[in-house]
Amino acid sequence: MAESLYDRYMKSTAAYRAHVVECGKCSPTVAGCTAGRGLYELFGRLQDAYLARLRHS
């Protein structure tokens, strides 16, 4: 079964938080490296989609 939007959203934030712990350039609010930017952008897109779905349900 495919993962729900919520599950993907939560996984993306967990992945970014784990990256921040290991990366010296990224912080919880600023993606300072290429890998961090990709993870942060994915998190942002999934968060936007999840919140939009909540507003329209």
Helices and strands as residue ranges (DSSP letters): H 5-22, H 34-55
